[in-house]
Amino acid sequence: MCNATNISTGGTNVIDTDAVEELSRRTLGPEHKSLPPRSWGHTVESFLGTAPRLSEFTTPVLTLDRARMASNISVMADWTARAGVLLAPHGKTSMAPQLWKQQLDAGSWAITLATGWQVQVARAFGVGRIVLANAEIDPVALTWVAAELDSHPTFEFYCWADSVATVHEMDRILATQGQRPIPVIVELGGPHGRTGARTIEEAVSVARAIAASSRLTLAGVGGYEGALSHDRSEDGLEAVRTYLDQVADLHRALDAEGLYGEHAVVTAGGSAYQDLVVERLHSLTTEDGVRTDVVLRSGAYVVHDDGFYSQISPLTPARTDAPLTSAMHGWARAVSRPEPGLALLDAGKRDFPFDEGMPVPQHIRGNELLDPGAEVTALNDQHAFLRLPAEDAAALPVGSVVRLGLSHPCTAFDKWRLVPVIDDADSDDPRVVDLVHTFF
């Protein structure tokens, strides 16, 4: 693991700046999708020194807009600070230590992750406080965590449990491991949701089992409200509010029973309902009893999108004067016009996300607008079906490059080892100013 020799502090968390900066000295090659052949053999640093332009990259390509991304990080940091909650952005969204550093430098309290392997990646880059929003009962991973905690006294780690069986399995694995108890957050779920104890009574039993363990310590309560609604209808918002009220009630029950130590964490929040998390949970930070922090785990905000989150997030132009903006785009080339009203683009499921909506055609590179009726209707592995209005059938000749708005950051990053960062997605030929490494 990385012994952080050059530490960058963000809030009270840290990341190893040297390890992050070392990424700029990695050598580029043909394994890096869409990079121009002239980059091969260069380090990232030396290639960027040649002032490359996006037009040099092959299509398809995913890009991040530097200014928009910086604005999003600032918007979210300011929003959480005003709301009086902490932010532990979900690092699984990008799996990009360069972006984690920017988030931590902006004041994030921790980095959230989803698997034991992701935790290992984060520790390789010296991340000092990690929330694993999942149970950890893999023997290899949990044994590694115990050893990591013992060998790095300042490292803070939290994981989840949603059943007494989970607690017993952790105890069994840790029977001969480690000296520092592992902090565990009790997860409360909801009807038809994902993981999580389904009732407060079940969750209290889990908390009691954690408190009784010599290998674990009760750290708080948490869950994920995004599994309970997929829109901002009144019914959807009410389902989220009801669930968050139950999370608060669980926390109060554990506090009343004296199961906590001196501090507790209450954590919820994706990137769709963080306003409701603050509305229903913030009061816990000022109530009598154990000192409590409310922690949001939003992740998609770092690049936002032009699809699902652009409609449902509380930080859209229709809902706030300081909105998030989409900082990710796809670029694809028309390679076939086999019939009137149809263009085939050279990008598909292996390049861009599609699970929360199809890519949205925005304009032809050079800022020539497409007809509003243009629509991507299907993706194959390596092709997109772009339908054009009949009267606009000749407006997209073979060879044209289309900028696409994308939906769902979590399934965009995972298709790219390196993501070009550009200076301005609206310019005729953006300059590439960085390359972001991902670890999937």
C-alpha positions as CSV (number, residue, x, y, z in Angstrom):
1,M,0.0,0.0,0.0
2,C,1.0,3.6,-0.6
3,N,2.7,5.3,2.3
4,A,1.5,8.8,1.7
5,T,4.7,10.9,1.4
6,N,3.0,14.0,-0.1
7,I,-0.4,14.4,1.4
8,S,-3.2,16.6,0.0
9,T,-5.8,17.4,2.6
10,G,-9.5,17.8,1.8
11,G,-11.7,18.6,4.7
12,T,-10.3,16.0,7.1
13,N,-9.5,13.4,4.5
14,V,-6.3,12.8,2.6
15,I,-5.0,11.4,-0.7
16,D,-1.4,10.8,-1.8
17,T,-0.7,13.6,-4.2
18,D,2.5,11.9,-5.4
19,A,0.6,8.7,-6.4
20,V,-2.0,10.7,-8.3
21,E,0.7,12.8,-10.1
22,E,2.6,9.7,-11.1
23,L,-0.3,8.8,-13.4
24,S,0.9,11.7,-15.7
25,R,4.1,9.7,-16.2
26,R,2.4,6.6,-17.5
27,T,3.2,5.6,-21.1
28,L,0.5,5.7,-23.7
29,G,-0.1,3.0,-26.3
30,P,-2.7,1.4,-28.6
31,E,-4.4,-0.1,-25.6
32,H,-5.8,3.4,-24.8
33,K,-8.9,3.7,-26.9
34,S,-9.3,6.6,-29.3
35,L,-5.9,8.2,-28.6
36,P,-4.0,9.2,-31.8
37,P,-1.2,6.9,-32.9
38,R,1.2,9.8,-32.5
39,S,0.7,9.6,-28.7
40,W,2.0,6.1,-28.5
41,G,5.3,6.0,-26.6
42,H,4.7,9.4,-25.0
43,T,4.0,9.8,-21.3
44,V,0.7,11.5,-20.6
45,E,2.6,14.6,-19.6
46,S,4.7,14.8,-22.7
47,F,1.8,14.1,-25.0
48,L,-0.3,16.9,-23.4
49,G,2.7,19.2,-23.9
50,T,2.1,18.9,-27.6
51,A,-1.2,20.7,-27.2
52,P,-3.4,18.0,-28.9
53,R,-6.8,18.8,-30.3
54,L,-9.9,16.6,-30.1
55,S,-10.0,16.3,-33.9
56,E,-6.8,14.3,-33.6
57,F,-8.5,11.6,-31.6
58,T,-10.4,8.7,-33.3
59,T,-14.1,8.3,-32.9
60,P,-15.9,7.2,-30.8
61,V,-14.5,9.1,-27.8
62,L,-15.8,10.1,-24.4
63,T,-14.8,13.6,-23.1
64,L,-15.0,15.6,-19.9
65,D,-15.3,19.3,-19.9
66,R,-12.7,20.8,-17.5
67,A,-14.6,24.0,-16.6
68,R,-18.0,22.3,-16.2
69,M,-16.5,19.6,-14.0
70,A,-14.7,22.1,-11.8
71,S,-18.0,24.0,-11.5
72,N,-19.9,20.9,-10.5
73,I,-17.4,20.0,-7.8
74,S,-17.7,23.6,-6.4
75,V,-21.5,23.6,-6.7
76,M,-21.8,20.4,-4.7
77,A,-19.2,21.4,-2.1
78,D,-21.0,24.8,-1.5
79,W,-24.4,23.1,-1.4
80,T,-23.5,20.6,1.2
81,A,-21.7,23.2,3.3
82,R,-24.7,25.4,3.4
83,A,-26.9,22.4,4.2
84,G,-24.8,21.5,7.2
85,V,-24.0,17.9,6.0
86,L,-20.8,16.1,5.0
87,L,-20.1,14.7,1.6
88,A,-18.5,11.3,0.9
89,P,-18.8,11.2,-2.9
90,H,-19.3,7.7,-4.4
91,G,-16.0,7.0,-6.0
92,K,-17.4,4.1,-8.0
93,T,-18.9,6.6,-10.4
94,S,-15.6,7.4,-11.9
95,M,-13.0,5.1,-10.3
96,A,-10.6,8.0,-11.1
97,P,-8.2,9.0,-8.4
98,Q,-7.5,12.3,-10.2
99,L,-11.2,13.2,-9.8
100,W,-11.2,11.9,-6.2
101,K,-8.4,14.3,-5.4
102,Q,-10.4,17.2,-6.8
103,Q,-13.4,16.2,-4.7
104,L,-11.3,15.8,-1.6
105,D,-9.5,19.1,-2.2
106,A,-12.9,20.7,-2.4
107,G,-13.7,19.5,1.2
108,S,-15.2,16.0,0.9
109,W,-15.1,14.1,4.1
110,A,-14.5,10.7,2.6
111,I,-14.6,8.6,-0.5
112,T,-17.4,6.0,-0.8
113,L,-16.9,2.8,-2.6
114,A,-18.8,-0.4,-3.4
115,T,-16.5,-3.4,-3.3
116,G,-13.5,-4.5,-1.4
117,W,-11.3,-4.3,-4.5
118,Q,-12.3,-0.7,-5.0
119,V,-11.2,0.0,-1.5
120,Q,-7.8,-1.5,-2.3
121,V,-7.5,0.8,-5.3
122,A,-8.3,3.8,-3.1
123,R,-5.8,2.8,-0.5
124,A,-3.1,2.4,-3.2
125,F,-3.6,6.1,-3.7
126,G,-3.5,6.9,0.0
127,V,-7.2,7.8,0.5
128,G,-7.5,8.2,4.3
129,R,-11.2,7.8,5.0
130,I,-13.3,5.3,3.1
131,V,-17.0,4.3,3.4
132,L,-17.7,0.9,1.9
133,A,-21.5,1.2,1.1
134,N,-21.8,-2.6,1.2
135,A,-21.3,-5.5,3.4
136,E,-17.8,-7.0,3.5
137,I,-17.8,-10.7,4.2
138,D,-15.3,-11.8,1.6
139,P,-12.6,-13.5,3.7
140,V,-9.7,-12.2,1.6
141,A,-10.9,-8.7,1.5
142,L,-12.0,-8.4,5.1
143,T,-8.7,-9.9,6.3
144,W,-6.9,-7.3,4.2
145,V,-8.9,-4.5,5.7
146,A,-8.1,-5.6,9.2
147,A,-4.4,-5.7,8.4
148,E,-4.6,-2.3,6.7
149,L,-6.2,-0.8,9.7
150,D,-3.6,-2.2,12.0
151,S,-0.7,-1.1,9.9
152,H,-2.0,2.4,9.3
153,P,-3.3,3.9,12.5
154,T,-4.8,7.0,10.8
155,F,-6.8,5.1,8.2
156,E,-10.6,5.2,8.8
157,F,-12.9,2.7,7.3
158,Y,-16.6,2.0,7.6
159,C,-18.7,-0.8,6.1
160,W,-22.3,-2.0,6.3
161,A,-24.3,-4.9,7.7
162,D,-28.0,-5.6,7.2
163,S,-28.4,-8.9,9.1
164,V,-27.2,-10.6,12.2
165,A,-25.9,-13.4,10.0
166,T,-23.6,-10.8,8.3
167,V,-22.3,-9.7,11.7
168,H,-21.6,-13.3,12.7
169,E,-19.8,-14.0,9.5
170,M,-17.6,-10.9,10.0
171,D,-16.8,-12.1,13.5
172,R,-15.9,-15.5,12.2
173,I,-13.5,-14.2,9.6
174,L,-12.0,-11.7,12.0
175,A,-11.5,-14.2,14.9
176,T,-7.8,-14.3,14.5
177,Q,-7.3,-11.0,12.6
178,G,-6.5,-7.5,13.6
179,Q,-6.5,-5.4,16.8
180,R,-8.7,-2.4,15.8
181,P,-12.4,-3.0,15.8
182,I,-14.0,-2.3,12.4
183,P,-16.7,0.4,12.4
184,V,-20.0,-1.0,10.9
185,I,-23.1,1.0,9.8
186,V,-26.4,-0.7,10.1
187,E,-28.2,-0.6,6.7
188,L,-31.9,-0.1,6.6
189,G,-33.7,-1.0,3.4
190,G,-37.2,-0.5,2.0
191,P,-39.9,-2.6,0.3
192,H,-38.7,-3.9,-3.1
193,G,-35.5,-2.0,-2.6
194,R,-32.0,-3.3,-2.7
195,T,-30.1,-4.6,0.4
196,G,-30.9,-3.5,3.9
197,A,-32.9,-4.8,6.9
198,R,-36.5,-4.5,6.0
199,T,-37.8,-3.3,9.4
200,I,-36.5,-1.1,12.2
201,E,-36.8,-4.1,14.6
202,E,-34.5,-6.2,12.4
203,A,-32.1,-3.3,12.1
204,V,-32.0,-2.9,15.9
205,S,-31.1,-6.6,16.3
206,V,-28.2,-6.1,13.8
207,A,-27.0,-3.1,15.8
208,R,-27.1,-5.1,19.1
209,A,-25.1,-7.8,17.5
210,I,-22.5,-5.3,16.3
211,A,-22.3,-3.7,19.7
212,A,-21.8,-7.1,21.4
213,S,-18.9,-8.0,19.1
214,S,-15.3,-7.5,20.2
215,R,-14.2,-7.2,16.6
216,L,-16.7,-4.6,15.4
217,T,-18.1,-1.3,16.6
218,L,-21.4,0.3,15.9
219,A,-20.7,3.5,13.8
220,G,-24.2,4.5,12.7
221,V,-27.1,3.9,10.3
222,G,-27.5,4.3,6.6
223,G,-29.2,3.3,3.4
224,Y,-30.0,4.2,-0.2
225,E,-33.2,6.0,-0.9
226,G,-32.6,6.0,-4.7
227,A,-33.8,2.4,-4.9
228,L,-37.3,3.4,-3.8
229,S,-38.2,5.9,-6.5
230,H,-37.2,6.8,-10.0
231,D,-38.9,10.1,-10.5
232,R,-40.1,13.3,-8.8
233,S,-43.8,12.4,-8.8
234,E,-45.6,13.1,-5.5
235,D,-45.8,9.3,-4.8
236,G,-42.1,8.9,-5.5
237,L,-41.1,11.8,-3.3
238,E,-43.4,10.6,-0.5
239,A,-41.8,7.1,-0.7
240,V,-38.4,8.6,-0.3
241,R,-39.5,10.9,2.6
242,T,-41.1,7.9,4.4
243,Y,-38.0,5.8,4.1
244,L,-35.7,8.6,5.3
245,D,-37.9,9.2,8.3
246,Q,-37.5,5.5,9.2
247,V,-33.7,5.9,8.9
248,A,-33.9,8.8,11.4
249,D,-36.2,6.7,13.7
250,L,-33.7,3.9,13.6
251,H,-30.8,6.2,14.6
252,R,-32.9,7.6,17.5
253,A,-33.7,4.1,18.7
254,L,-30.1,3.0,18.7
255,D,-29.1,6.2,20.6
256,A,-31.9,5.7,23.1
257,E,-30.6,2.2,23.8
258,G,-27.1,3.5,24.4
259,L,-25.5,1.4,21.6
260,Y,-23.3,4.1,20.2
261,G,-20.0,5.4,21.5
262,E,-19.3,9.1,21.4
263,H,-20.1,9.7,17.7
264,A,-22.5,8.4,15.0
265,V,-22.9,8.7,11.3
266,V,-26.2,8.8,9.5
267,T,-25.6,8.3,5.8
268,A,-27.9,8.3,2.7
269,G,-28.1,10.0,-0.6
270,G,-27.4,9.4,-4.2
271,S,-27.6,12.1,-6.8
272,A,-31.3,12.3,-7.2
273,Y,-32.8,13.1,-3.8
274,Q,-30.1,14.8,-1.8
275,D,-32.5,17.7,-1.0
276,L,-34.8,15.2,0.7
277,V,-32.0,13.7,2.7
278,V,-31.2,17.1,4.1
279,E,-34.8,17.9,4.7
280,R,-35.5,14.7,6.7
281,L,-32.1,13.9,8.3
282,H,-30.3,17.2,9.0
283,S,-32.2,17.8,12.3
284,L,-30.3,14.8,13.8
285,T,-27.1,16.8,13.9
286,T,-28.6,19.2,16.5
287,E,-30.7,16.8,18.6
288,D,-29.8,15.8,22.1
289,G,-27.9,12.6,22.4
290,V,-24.9,11.2,20.6
291,R,-22.9,13.6,18.4
292,T,-24.2,12.9,14.9
293,D,-23.0,13.7,11.4
294,V,-25.2,13.3,8.3
295,V,-23.2,12.2,5.3
296,L,-24.3,12.3,1.7
297,R,-22.8,9.8,-0.8
298,S,-23.7,11.5,-4.1
299,G,-21.4,10.5,-6.9
300,A,-22.9,11.4,-10.3
301,Y,-22.7,15.1,-9.7
302,V,-19.0,15.3,-10.6
303,V,-20.0,15.2,-14.3
304,H,-23.8,15.2,-14.1
305,D,-25.4,14.3,-17.4
306,D,-27.9,15.2,-20.2
307,G,-30.3,12.4,-19.3
308,F,-31.6,10.9,-16.1
309,Y,-29.9,13.2,-13.6
310,S,-30.5,16.3,-15.6
311,Q,-34.2,15.7,-15.0
312,I,-34.4,14.3,-11.5
313,S,-31.6,16.1,-9.6
314,P,-32.5,19.0,-7.2
315,L,-29.5,20.9,-8.7
316,T,-31.0,21.6,-12.1
317,P,-31.7,25.1,-13.6
318,A,-35.4,24.7,-12.9
319,R,-34.8,24.0,-9.2
320,T,-31.8,26.2,-8.2
321,D,-29.9,29.3,-9.2
322,A,-26.6,27.4,-8.9
323,P,-27.1,24.3,-11.0
324,L,-25.0,21.4,-12.1
325,T,-24.2,21.1,-15.8
326,S,-23.3,18.1,-18.0
327,A,-19.5,17.8,-18.2
328,M,-19.5,14.5,-20.2
329,H,-20.1,14.0,-23.9
330,G,-19.7,11.4,-26.5
331,W,-18.4,12.0,-30.0
332,A,-19.2,9.7,-32.8
333,R,-18.9,9.7,-36.6
334,A,-21.5,9.0,-39.2
335,V,-20.1,5.9,-41.1
336,S,-23.1,4.9,-43.1
337,R,-26.3,6.4,-44.6
338,P,-27.9,3.2,-45.8
339,E,-31.4,4.5,-46.2
340,P,-33.3,7.9,-46.0
341,G,-33.6,9.2,-42.5
342,L,-31.0,6.8,-41.0
343,A,-27.4,7.4,-40.1
344,L,-25.2,4.8,-38.4
345,L,-22.7,6.2,-36.0
346,D,-19.5,4.4,-35.0
347,A,-20.3,4.2,-31.2
348,G,-22.3,1.6,-29.4
349,K,-22.8,-0.2,-26.1
350,R,-19.1,-0.7,-25.6
351,D,-18.5,3.1,-25.7
352,F,-21.4,5.0,-24.2
353,P,-24.0,4.3,-21.4
354,F,-27.5,3.2,-22.4
355,D,-29.1,1.8,-19.2
356,E,-30.7,5.1,-18.2
357,G,-31.6,6.3,-21.7
358,M,-30.1,6.5,-25.2
359,P,-27.4,9.1,-26.1
360,V,-29.0,12.4,-27.2
361,P,-27.7,14.0,-30.5
362,Q,-26.8,17.6,-29.8
363,H,-24.9,19.0,-32.8
364,I,-22.4,18.3,-35.5
365,R,-18.9,19.2,-34.5
366,G,-18.4,22.7,-35.6
367,N,-21.6,23.6,-33.8
368,E,-24.0,23.0,-36.6
369,L,-27.3,22.1,-34.9
370,L,-29.1,18.9,-35.7
371,D,-32.9,19.0,-36.1
372,P,-34.6,18.6,-32.7
373,G,-36.3,15.5,-34.1
374,A,-33.0,13.6,-34.5
375,E,-33.0,10.7,-32.1
376,V,-30.8,7.7,-31.3
377,T,-33.2,4.8,-31.2
378,A,-30.9,1.8,-30.6
379,L,-27.4,0.8,-29.9
380,N,-25.5,-2.3,-31.1
381,D,-22.1,-3.2,-29.7
382,Q,-20.3,-0.7,-31.9
383,H,-23.1,1.2,-33.8
384,A,-25.7,3.8,-32.9
385,F,-28.9,4.1,-35.0
386,L,-29.5,7.8,-35.5
387,R,-32.9,8.6,-37.0
388,L,-33.3,11.9,-38.8
389,P,-36.5,13.7,-39.9
390,A,-37.3,13.0,-43.6
391,E,-36.8,16.7,-44.5
392,D,-33.4,16.7,-42.8
393,A,-32.2,13.4,-44.4
394,A,-29.2,15.0,-46.2
395,A,-28.1,17.1,-43.3
396,L,-25.6,14.6,-41.9
397,P,-23.2,13.4,-44.6
398,V,-20.9,10.4,-44.1
399,G,-17.9,11.5,-42.1
400,S,-19.7,14.1,-39.9
401,V,-18.9,14.0,-36.2
402,V,-21.9,14.3,-33.8
403,R,-21.7,15.4,-30.2
404,L,-23.9,13.3,-28.0
405,G,-25.4,14.1,-24.6
406,L,-25.2,11.0,-22.3
407,S,-27.2,9.6,-19.5
408,H,-25.8,8.0,-16.3
409,P,-22.1,8.7,-15.5
410,C,-21.6,5.4,-13.6
411,T,-21.9,3.4,-16.9
412,A,-19.9,5.9,-19.0
413,F,-16.6,5.9,-17.1
414,D,-16.4,2.1,-16.9
415,K,-15.9,1.8,-20.7
416,W,-12.7,3.9,-20.9
417,R,-9.2,3.4,-19.4
418,L,-8.4,7.0,-20.3
419,V,-10.8,9.8,-20.7
420,P,-9.7,13.0,-22.5
421,V,-10.5,16.3,-20.6
422,I,-11.2,19.2,-23.0
423,D,-11.1,22.9,-22.4
424,D,-14.5,23.7,-23.9
425,A,-17.0,21.2,-25.3
426,D,-18.7,24.0,-27.2
427,S,-15.7,25.1,-29.2
428,D,-15.2,24.0,-32.8
429,D,-12.1,21.9,-32.0
430,P,-11.5,21.6,-28.3
431,R,-8.0,21.4,-26.9
432,V,-7.3,18.3,-24.8
433,V,-5.8,19.5,-21.5
434,D,-5.7,16.3,-19.5
435,L,-6.3,12.5,-19.6
436,V,-8.1,10.9,-16.7
437,H,-7.2,7.4,-15.7
438,T,-10.0,5.0,-14.6
439,F,-9.6,1.8,-12.6
440,F,-12.3,-0.7,-13.5
